[in-house]
Amino acid sequence: MSDSYKDLKKLAFALEKNINDTIKKELNNENIAKAAGIAAKTHARFLRSLQEYSEILSAPLNIPTKKDVSNIAKLIIQLEDKIDNMEEELIDVKELLQNKQSPDVSLQDTSHNSKKKQDNSQQKENKGKDNSEKKRHELKKLMALNYLLTSSAFLETEPHQRKKGERNG
Amino acid sequence: MVKKNKNTLRSINWEKEKKRWEGMKHVFTEPAPEVGLTPRKAIWKKNKAALWYYEAPEKKYNVPLFLVYSLVNQPFILDLAPGMSMIEAFINEGFDVYLLDFGIPGYEDKDITIDDYVYDYIQKAVKKSLRHSGADEVTVIGYCLGGTLAAMYAAIAEEPIKNLILSVAPIDFSSPPVYDEWVKQLRHGTIEYEKILDMYGTIPARFIEAGMRIASYPIYFSHYASLLQRADDKEYVEKWRRFNLWTKNHIPFSGAALKQLITDLGKDNKLMNGNLMLRQKQANLSNITANLLVVSTTFDTLVPSQMSASVIDAVSSADKTFKMVDGGHATLAANGELPDFLAEWLPQRSEPI
């Protein structure tokens, strides 16, 4: 019985192949291709009229068209792009600061050790360390702010290239 | 005659037949199966696209995999179900996997071009993957049209691509495998496709499915005969259902991108000829120096080997291989384990830890 199913499968494959080869052969014809070209042109013209009329009607009927909705969606996509660019810039700043921080810390550690040897007053040293830490944090913040404010990607992110036919946005 | 019939009836395994028809009933009555079950995490999202990260349970290679899937179907073919998932096979082998899922375009995406896909999606996603993984290099794997996009990206990439794998990717359109008369008319300018694509904006999924069918199997029923033959095998039925779900899940296509593909590739074969421009940059295949593996399958009617094989001669890679594998268009994407040739080629080029 299982052989029957196997035979049926073989038959189905052969039949499918024959039908498809015939369809492809018949469709692969210069006249059909030309006719399809004309049909596509006519169809496009009909669609354009339909869209134009629906655009005209959308105003008196007070309803949005697909274009209106997509224009809003495009604005959101542009915003997302800007946020994405900002995120990239922030990550770069973070990495930059982290890279700058590591040698500083090691330098401070060594200076801290040498100070320890020279100065026996622990309290004084801690105070000085706290101050330099604070200053370093402030400097870091300023650097980041400065970087962001001067970064072209933050303030002057290129708006999405306007495409032909786009109404607003 | 009666005796013969009695013998035939006796030879039937009724238990198996019962299972077979229950399996058939199951296919048509049960809800759609779940797909994409391998645990993953989105590390980046842009518009409808997402960059998914699949972490290897035990990482064995330093170079992660970056998968680019086609624009005509959904990428869940790469992760159908546990045991029938290419992504699962990759992570079980010890590769960290990043998958760029372009998502399902809406009408607002009608102006997305191939340039946008290459620069704003693929290149950005590769950068994100490199940053996320901390790796120095990446392996880019492109499936079907995703392979074409991956080749375009590799031709303009500034990121370190160690390996490039192009699986059933249509790149060389010099001799169309089917409908050469149509292509001739297209090249003569008789068929005006621009206006109709502009009018639709985003090309509906039904049209994309029809286009794919006409190019491969205008009439398609043999898969039901395959199912009937093995419907008593529960595992096969499950795989069949998932695969069938994928074949019916075409997605809309950005009109601007399709127009560009028809003009630049279908008509002018620019990628192969080396004169494709993507944002004022020449996407010449000779810029590709990564280790290259090009794979085609024997029964692929949609992208036969002549559309991929010649890439080998166009690139500058010192290490390049063309592999012909038994199977159809989606065989490699729907595999549950690493095919032998890939298990041999990929690990030695992925910096084992």
HADDOCK unambig.tbl for C-alpha pairs under 7 A between the chains (distance, minus, plus):
assign (segid A and resid 1 and name CA) (segid B and resid 12 and name CA) 5.91 0.50 0.50
assign (segid A and resid 5 and name CA) (segid B and resid 229 and name CA) 5.07 0.50 0.50
assign (segid A and resid 6 and name CA) (segid B and resid 229 and name CA) 6.25 0.50 0.50
assign (segid A and resid 8 and name CA) (segid B and resid 225 and name CA) 6.75 0.50 0.50
assign (segid A and resid 9 and name CA) (segid B and resid 222 and name CA) 6.87 0.50 0.50
assign (segid A and resid 9 and name CA) (segid B and resid 225 and name CA) 4.84 0.50 0.50
assign (segid A and resid 9 and name CA) (segid B and resid 226 and name CA) 5.92 0.50 0.50
assign (segid A and resid 12 and name CA) (segid B and resid 222 and name CA) 5.29 0.50 0.50
assign (segid A and resid 12 and name CA) (segid B and resid 225 and name CA) 6.53 0.50 0.50
assign (segid A and resid 13 and name CA) (segid B and resid 222 and name CA) 5.32 0.50 0.50
assign (segid A and resid 16 and name CA) (segid B and resid 219 and name CA) 6.66 0.50 0.50
assign (segid A and resid 16 and name CA) (segid B and resid 220 and name CA) 6.79 0.50 0.50
assign (segid A and resid 16 and name CA) (segid B and resid 222 and name CA) 6.64 0.50 0.50
assign (segid A and resid 20 and name CA) (segid B and resid 217 and name CA) 6.13 0.50 0.50
assign (segid A and resid 20 and name CA) (segid B and resid 218 and name CA) 5.90 0.50 0.50
assign (segid A and resid 20 and name CA) (segid B and resid 219 and name CA) 6.13 0.50 0.50
assign (segid A and resid 28 and name CA) (segid B and resid 179 and name CA) 4.89 0.50 0.50
assign (segid A and resid 28 and name CA) (segid B and resid 180 and name CA) 6.93 0.50 0.50
assign (segid A and resid 28 and name CA) (segid B and resid 181 and name CA) 5.65 0.50 0.50
assign (segid A and resid 28 and name CA) (segid B and resid 182 and name CA) 6.62 0.50 0.50
assign (segid A and resid 29 and name CA) (segid B and resid 181 and name CA) 5.90 0.50 0.50
assign (segid A and resid 30 and name CA) (segid B and resid 181 and name CA) 5.59 0.50 0.50
assign (segid A and resid 30 and name CA) (segid B and resid 182 and name CA) 6.79 0.50 0.50
assign (segid A and resid 33 and name CA) (segid B and resid 182 and name CA) 5.35 0.50 0.50
assign (segid A and resid 33 and name CA) (segid B and resid 185 and name CA) 6.83 0.50 0.50
assign (segid A and resid 34 and name CA) (segid B and resid 190 and name CA) 6.47 0.50 0.50
assign (segid A and resid 34 and name CA) (segid B and resid 191 and name CA) 6.62 0.50 0.50
assign (segid A and resid 37 and name CA) (segid B and resid 190 and name CA) 6.46 0.50 0.50
assign (segid A and resid 37 and name CA) (segid B and resid 191 and name CA) 4.19 0.50 0.50
assign (segid A and resid 37 and name CA) (segid B and resid 192 and name CA) 5.94 0.50 0.50
assign (segid A and resid 40 and name CA) (segid B and resid 193 and name CA) 6.98 0.50 0.50
assign (segid A and resid 40 and name CA) (segid B and resid 196 and name CA) 6.33 0.50 0.50
assign (segid A and resid 41 and name CA) (segid B and resid 192 and name CA) 6.55 0.50 0.50
assign (segid A and resid 41 and name CA) (segid B and resid 196 and name CA) 6.94 0.50 0.50
assign (segid A and resid 44 and name CA) (segid B and resid 195 and name CA) 6.01 0.50 0.50
assign (segid A and resid 44 and name CA) (segid B and resid 196 and name CA) 4.70 0.50 0.50
assign (segid A and resid 44 and name CA) (segid B and resid 199 and name CA) 6.32 0.50 0.50
assign (segid A and resid 47 and name CA) (segid B and resid 199 and name CA) 6.56 0.50 0.50
assign (segid A and resid 48 and name CA) (segid B and resid 199 and name CA) 6.42 0.50 0.50
assign (segid A and resid 70 and name CA) (segid B and resid 107 and name CA) 6.26 0.50 0.50
assign (segid A and resid 70 and name CA) (segid B and resid 108 and name CA) 4.40 0.50 0.50
assign (segid A and resid 71 and name CA) (segid B and resid 108 and name CA) 6.86 0.50 0.50
assign (segid A and resid 73 and name CA) (segid B and resid 108 and name CA) 6.26 0.50 0.50
assign (segid A and resid 74 and name CA) (segid B and resid 108 and name CA) 6.04 0.50 0.50
assign (segid A and resid 77 and name CA) (segid B and resid 47 and name CA) 6.01 0.50 0.50
